[in-house]
């Protein structure tokens, strides 16, 4: 059973770069054909899909983040990462990493989430 | 971008009751690539339904999904105490993937 765990700083200053890592256990990130996604949720609000990276390395991002997002894979450490540049208070949220299933792109596996606060 | 609108925003119900949650899409969701998730406070969302009507692994059969095109529903046939939570629909047919704003099911 695949498990995901987010890690990274819980506090980022405005205008700086947010960097998070999702560590995958229970399977190799480079095997199979999966989408590895990031989703975020501001406190008390709904879910926003940020973007995804395919096993092949191709990426797809939500245009709402206006080109500030990069998702990459580190196969040697069985991790994938998220960076968001030029952050503002609006980027304060719980960030989740997730993976789809063998038989479809529904998000079946989720990390527990990590709260990132943007504040000086 | 496909906009998903969920209704109602909140429901107050008693254990044992039946409920139906609605999710309407701004355009047709191809291949019925529509999922439902349950989220409890402080937890990650849990996949309940995929492909509009298929229960995910380990999901009790009191949860069922239906619909196609632009109109989808999640039905809980008999509410158990652990079912009081927020429910989200999500389309994964078109990029960007989008979520509805959620329906909160509260205990009356």
Interface residues (C-beta under 8 A of the other chain):
Chain A: X37 X46 X47 X48 X49 X52 X60 X61 X62 X63 X64 X96 X98 X100 X101 X104 X105 X106 X107 X108 X110 X111 X112 X113
Chain B: X1 X33 X35 X37 X43 X44 X45 X46 X47 X50 X51 X56 X57 X88 X90 X92 X95 X96 X97 X98 X99 X100 X101 X102
